[in-house]
Amino acid sequence: MRNWAVGSMQKEIIFTFYNTNHVIAAVEVLIKGDVPVKVMSIPSAISAGCGLCLRVMPENLTRAFEAFAGNQVAVQQVFFTEGGQYTAI
């Protein structure tokens, strides 16, 4: 089981969205696709999105993109994070 503690040193992928409806749709698509996902507030270091974002583990990035593409989910921006540092990808 993964440690999902906020602020941990683990590597994660953060997805931002244009509005909360897109977040909800994305969560449903990822759950249906059996991709582990967590909903969280957008970190203050990121100034994009509607206030909520999704995080997945890097090993699930391809599966998440495939699920989004197959269901026409509009992602605003994607970030890689490690140790509190965020890099847009």
N, CA, C and O atoms as CSV, one atom per row, in Angstrom:
chain,resi,resn,atom,element,x,y,z
A,1,MET,N,N,0.837,-1.185,0.000
A,1,MET,CA,C,0.000,0.000,0.000
A,1,MET,C,C,0.882,1.250,0.000
A,1,MET,O,O,1.904,1.295,0.684
A,2,ARG,N,N,0.485,2.248,-0.761
A,2,ARG,CA,C,1.242,3.482,-0.882
A,2,ARG,C,C,0.994,4.418,0.287
A,2,ARG,O,O,-0.103,4.465,0.843
A,3,ASN,N,N,2.029,5.161,0.649
A,3,ASN,CA,C,1.896,6.227,1.628
A,3,ASN,C,C,1.493,7.492,0.880
A,3,ASN,O,O,2.273,8.007,0.079
A,4,TRP,N,N,0.290,8.000,1.127
A,4,TRP,CA,C,-0.220,9.179,0.422
A,4,TRP,C,C,-0.085,10.429,1.257
A,4,TRP,O,O,-0.810,11.395,1.022
A,5,ALA,N,N,0.806,10.448,2.216
A,5,ALA,CA,C,0.942,11.613,3.090
A,5,ALA,C,C,1.383,12.836,2.287
A,5,ALA,O,O,2.353,12.788,1.531
A,6,VAL,N,N,0.649,13.929,2.471
A,6,VAL,CA,C,1.005,15.172,1.793
A,6,VAL,C,C,2.329,15.660,2.350
A,6,VAL,O,O,2.574,15.581,3.554
A,7,GLY,N,N,3.181,16.164,1.469
A,7,GLY,CA,C,4.470,16.683,1.890
A,7,GLY,C,C,5.539,15.621,2.020
A,7,GLY,O,O,6.640,15.906,2.491
A,8,SER,N,N,5.243,14.425,1.618
A,8,SER,CA,C,6.242,13.369,1.706
A,8,SER,C,C,7.284,13.564,0.617
A,8,SER,O,O,7.113,14.401,-0.270
A,9,MET,N,N,8.344,12.808,0.682
A,9,MET,CA,C,9.438,12.923,-0.280
A,9,MET,C,C,9.214,12.035,-1.491
A,9,MET,O,O,10.084,11.956,-2.359
A,10,GLN,N,N,8.077,11.366,-1.572
A,10,GLN,CA,C,7.842,10.462,-2.680
A,10,GLN,C,C,7.527,11.235,-3.958
A,10,GLN,O,O,7.144,12.405,-3.927
A,11,LYS,N,N,7.698,10.554,-5.060
A,11,LYS,CA,C,7.400,11.119,-6.368
A,11,LYS,C,C,5.923,10.920,-6.663
A,11,LYS,O,O,5.365,9.853,-6.403
A,12,GLU,N,N,5.291,11.960,-7.210
A,12,GLU,CA,C,3.870,11.894,-7.552
A,12,GLU,C,C,3.612,12.702,-8.815
A,12,GLU,O,O,4.419,13.540,-9.217
A,13,ILE,N,N,2.469,12.428,-9.429
A,13,ILE,CA,C,1.994,13.185,-10.575
A,13,ILE,C,C,0.740,13.922,-10.131
A,13,ILE,O,O,-0.157,13.330,-9.530
A,14,ILE,N,N,0.679,15.225,-10.430
A,14,ILE,CA,C,-0.463,16.056,-10.076
A,14,ILE,C,C,-1.152,16.495,-11.365
A,14,ILE,O,O,-0.506,17.010,-12.277
A,15,PHE,N,N,-2.461,16.290,-11.436
A,15,PHE,CA,C,-3.272,16.743,-12.570
A,15,PHE,C,C,-4.148,17.900,-12.101
A,15,PHE,O,O,-4.820,17.789,-11.075
A,16,THR,N,N,-4.149,19.007,-12.836
A,16,THR,CA,C,-5.073,20.096,-12.553
A,16,THR,C,C,-6.129,20.138,-13.656
A,16,THR,O,O,-5.921,19.638,-14.762
A,17,PHE,N,N,-7.267,20.751,-13.323
A,17,PHE,CA,C,-8.418,20.771,-14.224
A,17,PHE,C,C,-9.033,22.165,-14.251
A,17,PHE,O,O,-8.801,22.977,-13.356
A,18,TYR,N,N,-9.816,22.426,-15.283
A,18,TYR,CA,C,-10.423,23.740,-15.477
A,18,TYR,C,C,-11.546,24.036,-14.494
A,18,TYR,O,O,-11.778,25.194,-14.148
A,19,ASN,N,N,-12.244,23.000,-14.041
A,19,ASN,CA,C,-13.319,23.207,-13.065
A,19,ASN,C,C,-13.570,21.909,-12.296
A,19,ASN,O,O,-13.051,20.848,-12.644
A,20,THR,N,N,-14.370,22.023,-11.256
A,20,THR,CA,C,-14.600,20.857,-10.397
A,20,THR,C,C,-15.375,19.750,-11.106
A,20,THR,O,O,-15.220,18.575,-10.772
A,21,ASN,N,N,-16.203,20.112,-12.076
A,21,ASN,CA,C,-16.901,19.075,-12.846
A,21,ASN,C,C,-15.902,18.178,-13.568
A,21,ASN,O,O,-16.104,16.967,-13.650
A,22,HIS,N,N,-14.833,18.759,-14.089
A,22,HIS,CA,C,-13.800,17.968,-14.762
A,22,HIS,C,C,-13.063,17.078,-13.760
A,22,HIS,O,O,-12.692,15.950,-14.087
A,23,VAL,N,N,-12.848,17.581,-12.538
A,23,VAL,CA,C,-12.199,16.771,-11.499
A,23,VAL,C,C,-13.052,15.546,-11.195
A,23,VAL,O,O,-12.546,14.425,-11.133
A,24,ILE,N,N,-14.344,15.767,-11.006
A,24,ILE,CA,C,-15.246,14.661,-10.682
A,24,ILE,C,C,-15.272,13.631,-11.818
A,24,ILE,O,O,-15.217,12.426,-11.573
A,25,ALA,N,N,-15.355,14.114,-13.054
A,25,ALA,CA,C,-15.350,13.207,-14.205
A,25,ALA,C,C,-14.051,12.412,-14.258
A,25,ALA,O,O,-14.064,11.211,-14.525
A,26,ALA,N,N,-12.931,13.081,-14.004
A,26,ALA,CA,C,-11.631,12.408,-14.048
A,26,ALA,C,C,-11.517,11.342,-12.967
A,26,ALA,O,O,-10.991,10.258,-13.220
A,27,VAL,N,N,-12.001,11.639,-11.772
A,27,VAL,CA,C,-11.971,10.651,-10.689
A,27,VAL,C,C,-12.778,9.421,-11.081
A,27,VAL,O,O,-12.328,8.290,-10.892
A,28,GLU,N,N,-13.961,9.641,-11.622
A,28,GLU,CA,C,-14.805,8.513,-12.026
A,28,GLU,C,C,-14.125,7.659,-13.090
A,28,GLU,O,O,-14.193,6.431,-13.041
A,29,VAL,N,N,-13.469,8.307,-14.051
A,29,VAL,CA,C,-12.778,7.584,-15.123
A,29,VAL,C,C,-11.613,6.775,-14.556
A,29,VAL,O,O,-11.413,5.623,-14.940
A,30,LEU,N,N,-10.848,7.373,-13.648
A,30,LEU,CA,C,-9.697,6.659,-13.080
A,30,LEU,C,C,-10.137,5.496,-12.205
A,30,LEU,O,O,-9.534,4.424,-12.246
A,31,ILE,N,N,-11.172,5.701,-11.424
A,31,ILE,CA,C,-11.673,4.599,-10.591
A,31,ILE,C,C,-12.172,3.467,-11.479
A,31,ILE,O,O,-11.878,2.299,-11.225
A,32,LYS,N,N,-12.929,3.812,-12.523
A,32,LYS,CA,C,-13.424,2.795,-13.451
A,32,LYS,C,C,-12.266,2.050,-14.116
A,32,LYS,O,O,-12.367,0.854,-14.394
A,33,GLY,N,N,-11.166,2.763,-14.370
A,33,GLY,CA,C,-9.987,2.152,-14.978
A,33,GLY,C,C,-9.039,1.515,-13.983
A,33,GLY,O,O,-7.945,1.087,-14.351
A,34,ASP,N,N,-9.452,1.448,-12.710
A,34,ASP,CA,C,-8.648,0.832,-11.649
A,34,ASP,C,C,-7.284,1.510,-11.480
A,34,ASP,O,O,-6.272,0.852,-11.241
A,35,VAL,N,N,-7.283,2.856,-11.612
A,35,VAL,CA,C,-6.063,3.640,-11.389
A,35,VAL,C,C,-6.187,4.291,-10.009
A,35,VAL,O,O,-7.095,5.095,-9.796
A,36,PRO,N,N,-5.301,3.967,-9.075
A,36,PRO,CA,C,-5.366,4.586,-7.745
A,36,PRO,C,C,-5.196,6.102,-7.863
A,36,PRO,O,O,-4.277,6.583,-8.527
A,37,VAL,N,N,-6.089,6.845,-7.215
A,37,VAL,CA,C,-6.089,8.303,-7.325
A,37,VAL,C,C,-6.513,8.913,-5.996
A,37,VAL,O,O,-7.292,8.322,-5.248
A,38,LYS,N,N,-5.997,10.089,-5.716
A,38,LYS,CA,C,-6.395,10.859,-4.538
A,38,LYS,C,C,-6.780,12.262,-4.999
A,38,LYS,O,O,-6.126,12.840,-5.866
A,39,VAL,N,N,-7.845,12.801,-4.414
A,39,VAL,CA,C,-8.260,14.179,-4.654
A,39,VAL,C,C,-7.664,15.029,-3.544
A,39,VAL,O,O,-7.664,14.630,-2.380
A,40,MET,N,N,-7.157,16.200,-3.905
A,40,MET,CA,C,-6.581,17.091,-2.899
A,40,MET,C,C,-6.702,18.537,-3.355
A,40,MET,O,O,-6.980,18.802,-4.525
A,41,SER,N,N,-6.495,19.467,-2.441
A,41,SER,CA,C,-6.421,20.883,-2.802
A,41,SER,C,C,-5.151,21.114,-3.601
A,41,SER,O,O,-4.135,20.455,-3.381
A,42,ILE,N,N,-5.221,22.053,-4.527
A,42,ILE,CA,C,-4.019,22.365,-5.310
A,42,ILE,C,C,-2.981,22.976,-4.381
A,42,ILE,O,O,-3.290,23.914,-3.646
A,43,PRO,N,N,-1.752,22.458,-4.401
A,43,PRO,CA,C,-0.693,23.032,-3.570
A,43,PRO,C,C,-0.474,24.505,-3.911
A,43,PRO,O,O,-0.627,24.908,-5.064
A,44,SER,N,N,-0.121,25.292,-2.926
A,44,SER,CA,C,0.062,26.729,-3.138
A,44,SER,C,C,1.171,27.043,-4.147
A,44,SER,O,O,1.182,28.129,-4.726
A,45,ALA,N,N,2.092,26.120,-4.364
A,45,ALA,CA,C,3.174,26.330,-5.330
A,45,ALA,C,C,2.681,26.265,-6.774
A,45,ALA,O,O,3.389,26.674,-7.694
A,46,ILE,N,N,1.472,25.752,-6.970
A,46,ILE,CA,C,0.893,25.628,-8.313
A,46,ILE,C,C,-0.233,26.645,-8.433
A,46,ILE,O,O,-1.148,26.659,-7.609
A,47,SER,N,N,-0.173,27.484,-9.437
A,47,SER,CA,C,-1.225,28.497,-9.614
A,47,SER,C,C,-2.064,28.171,-10.840
A,47,SER,O,O,-2.228,29.007,-11.729
A,48,ALA,N,N,-2.586,26.973,-10.883
A,48,ALA,CA,C,-3.399,26.539,-12.020
A,48,ALA,C,C,-4.599,25.788,-11.496
A,48,ALA,O,O,-4.534,25.152,-10.444
A,49,GLY,N,N,-5.683,25.861,-12.221
A,49,GLY,CA,C,-6.809,25.006,-11.922
A,49,GLY,C,C,-7.897,25.630,-11.082
A,49,GLY,O,O,-7.918,26.835,-10.833
A,50,CYS,N,N,-8.791,24.775,-10.658
A,50,CYS,CA,C,-10.034,25.181,-10.003
A,50,CYS,C,C,-9.966,25.123,-8.486
A,50,CYS,O,O,-10.952,25.442,-7.821
A,51,GLY,N,N,-8.852,24.733,-7.928
A,51,GLY,CA,C,-8.730,24.599,-6.480
A,51,GLY,C,C,-8.571,23.161,-6.022
A,51,GLY,O,O,-8.097,22.904,-4.916
A,52,LEU,N,N,-8.969,22.217,-6.882
A,52,LEU,CA,C,-8.784,20.797,-6.595
A,52,LEU,C,C,-7.883,20.185,-7.657
A,52,LEU,O,O,-7.833,20.656,-8.793
A,53,CYS,N,N,-7.187,19.149,-7.279
A,53,CYS,CA,C,-6.354,18.428,-8.243
A,53,CYS,C,C,-6.376,16.948,-7.892
A,53,CYS,O,O,-6.880,16.551,-6.842
A,54,LEU,N,N,-5.833,16.155,-8.770
A,54,LEU,CA,C,-5.712,14.719,-8.546
A,54,LEU,C,C,-4.248,14.355,-8.504
A,54,LEU,O,O,-3.424,14.965,-9.186
A,55,ARG,N,N,-3.930,13.368,-7.709
A,55,ARG,CA,C,-2.555,12.870,-7.711
A,55,ARG,C,C,-2.555,11.368,-7.902
A,55,ARG,O,O,-3.386,10.642,-7.356
A,56,VAL,N,N,-1.600,10.931,-8.691
A,56,VAL,CA,C,-1.380,9.515,-8.948
A,56,VAL,C,C,0.113,9.246,-8.831
A,56,VAL,O,O,0.931,10.164,-8.882
A,57,MET,N,N,0.445,7.996,-8.678
A,57,MET,CA,C,1.850,7.615,-8.613
A,57,MET,C,C,2.421,7.591,-10.038
A,57,MET,O,O,1.691,7.292,-10.984
A,58,PRO,N,N,3.695,7.896,-10.202
A,58,PRO,CA,C,4.291,7.944,-11.542
A,58,PRO,C,C,4.105,6.667,-12.354
A,58,PRO,O,O,3.975,6.731,-13.576
A,59,GLU,N,N,4.091,5.523,-11.703
A,59,GLU,CA,C,3.941,4.270,-12.450
A,59,GLU,C,C,2.539,4.134,-13.061
A,59,GLU,O,O,2.310,3.258,-13.895
A,60,ASN,N,N,1.607,4.997,-12.649
A,60,ASN,CA,C,0.251,4.970,-13.198
A,60,ASN,C,C,-0.010,6.097,-14.199
A,60,ASN,O,O,-1.144,6.266,-14.647
A,61,LEU,N,N,1.010,6.865,-14.554
A,61,LEU,CA,C,0.829,8.006,-15.449
A,61,LEU,C,C,0.283,7.594,-16.804
A,61,LEU,O,O,-0.675,8.197,-17.288
A,62,THR,N,N,0.866,6.589,-17.423
A,62,THR,CA,C,0.415,6.151,-18.747
A,62,THR,C,C,-1.021,5.662,-18.690
A,62,THR,O,O,-1.824,5.997,-19.561
A,63,ARG,N,N,-1.351,4.883,-17.686
A,63,ARG,CA,C,-2.724,4.387,-17.544
A,63,ARG,C,C,-3.709,5.538,-17.352
A,63,ARG,O,O,-4.816,5.503,-17.889
A,64,ALA,N,N,-3.313,6.551,-16.594
A,64,ALA,CA,C,-4.186,7.708,-16.381
A,64,ALA,C,C,-4.413,8.448,-17.695
A,64,ALA,O,O,-5.550,8.778,-18.031
A,65,PHE,N,N,-3.334,8.712,-18.442
A,65,PHE,CA,C,-3.480,9.399,-19.730
A,65,PHE,C,C,-4.363,8.601,-20.685
A,65,PHE,O,O,-5.211,9.172,-21.371
A,66,GLU,N,N,-4.169,7.295,-20.732
A,66,GLU,CA,C,-4.997,6.454,-21.602
A,66,GLU,C,C,-6.466,6.513,-21.196
A,66,GLU,O,O,-7.346,6.582,-22.054
A,67,ALA,N,N,-6.733,6.485,-19.894
A,67,ALA,CA,C,-8.113,6.564,-19.412
A,67,ALA,C,C,-8.726,7.917,-19.753
A,67,ALA,O,O,-9.880,7.987,-20.175
A,68,PHE,N,N,-7.961,8.990,-19.574
A,68,PHE,CA,C,-8.467,10.316,-19.898
A,68,PHE,C,C,-8.751,10.445,-21.392
A,68,PHE,O,O,-9.805,10.946,-21.782
A,69,ALA,N,N,-7.823,9.998,-22.222
A,69,ALA,CA,C,-7.985,10.109,-23.678
A,69,ALA,C,C,-9.187,9.298,-24.158
A,69,ALA,O,O,-9.939,9.754,-25.020
A,70,GLY,N,N,-9.370,8.116,-23.612
A,70,GLY,CA,C,-10.470,7.262,-24.021
A,70,GLY,C,C,-11.835,7.761,-23.571
A,70,GLY,O,O,-12.865,7.280,-24.042
A,71,ASN,N,N,-11.839,8.726,-22.658
A,71,ASN,CA,C,-13.105,9.241,-22.126
A,71,ASN,C,C,-13.232,10.754,-22.279
A,71,ASN,O,O,-14.102,11.375,-21.667
A,72,GLN,N,N,-12.379,11.333,-23.081
A,72,GLN,CA,C,-12.405,12.762,-23.394
A,72,GLN,C,C,-12.399,13.642,-22.147
A,72,GLN,O,O,-13.184,14.586,-22.047
A,73,VAL,N,N,-11.513,13.335,-21.194
A,73,VAL,CA,C,-11.348,14.145,-19.994
A,73,VAL,C,C,-10.334,15.248,-20.303
A,73,VAL,O,O,-9.231,14.969,-20.773
A,74,ALA,N,N,-10.710,16.489,-20.038
A,74,ALA,CA,C,-9.845,17.643,-20.321
A,74,ALA,C,C,-8.976,17.963,-19.108
A,74,ALA,O,O,-9.471,18.451,-18.092
A,75,VAL,N,N,-7.691,17.688,-19.220
A,75,VAL,CA,C,-6.719,18.013,-18.177
A,75,VAL,C,C,-6.152,19.397,-18.482
A,75,VAL,O,O,-5.820,19.698,-19.628
A,76,GLN,N,N,-6.044,20.228,-17.463
A,76,GLN,CA,C,-5.480,21.562,-17.675
A,76,GLN,C,C,-3.960,21.507,-17.712
A,76,GLN,O,O,-3.337,21.984,-18.661
A,77,GLN,N,N,-3.365,20.920,-16.672
A,77,GLN,CA,C,-1.907,20.865,-16.588
A,77,GLN,C,C,-1.496,19.645,-15.777
A,77,GLN,O,O,-2.265,19.138,-14.960
A,78,VAL,N,N,-0.262,19.178,-16.014
A,78,VAL,CA,C,0.269,18.014,-15.314
A,78,VAL,C,C,1.615,18.411,-14.713
A,78,VAL,O,O,2.433,19.061,-15.364
A,79,PHE,N,N,1.827,18.012,-13.470
A,79,PHE,CA,C,3.068,18.314,-12.768
A,79,PHE,C,C,3.670,17.038,-12.208
A,79,PHE,O,O,2.952,16.124,-11.802
A,80,PHE,N,N,4.993,16.985,-12.192
A,80,PHE,CA,C,5.737,15.953,-11.481
A,80,PHE,C,C,6.190,16.609,-10.189
A,80,PHE,O,O,6.693,17.733,-10.207
A,81,THR,N,N,6.018,15.927,-9.075
A,81,THR,CA,C,6.446,16.471,-7.806
A,81,THR,C,C,7.305,15.478,-7.034
A,81,THR,O,O,7.057,14.272,-7.027
A,82,GLU,N,N,8.301,16.021,-6.399
A,82,GLU,CA,C,9.165,15.238,-5.508
A,82,GLU,C,C,9.742,16.177,-4.477
A,82,GLU,O,O,10.364,17.184,-4.818
A,83,GLY,N,N,9.537,15.848,-3.217
A,83,GLY,CA,C,10.109,16.651,-2.136
A,83,GLY,C,C,9.631,18.081,-2.110
A,83,GLY,O,O,10.385,18.978,-1.731
A,84,GLY,N,N,8.388,18.314,-2.505
A,84,GLY,CA,C,7.849,19.672,-2.436
A,84,GLY,C,C,8.164,20.534,-3.648
A,84,GLY,O,O,7.750,21.693,-3.699
A,85,GLN,N,N,8.877,20.003,-4.613
A,85,GLN,CA,C,9.190,20.728,-5.839
A,85,GLN,C,C,8.249,20.273,-6.941
A,85,GLN,O,O,8.013,19.074,-7.094
A,86,TYR,N,N,7.706,21.212,-7.713
A,86,TYR,CA,C,6.742,20.901,-8.776
A,86,TYR,C,C,7.313,21.318,-10.120
A,86,TYR,O,O,7.774,22.446,-10.293
A,87,THR,N,N,7.275,20.381,-11.077
A,87,THR,CA,C,7.758,20.634,-12.421
A,87,THR,C,C,6.648,20.306,-13.392
A,87,THR,O,O,6.140,19.185,-13.403
A,88,ALA,N,N,6.259,21.292,-14.224
A,88,ALA,CA,C,5.238,21.052,-15.234
A,88,ALA,C,C,5.797,20.085,-16.284
A,88,ALA,O,O,6.941,20.219,-16.717
A,89,ILE,N,N,4.977,19.114,-16.684
A,89,ILE,CA,C,5.424,18.170,-17.710
A,89,ILE,C,C,4.425,18.159,-18.859
A,89,ILE,O,O,4.611,17.429,-19.832
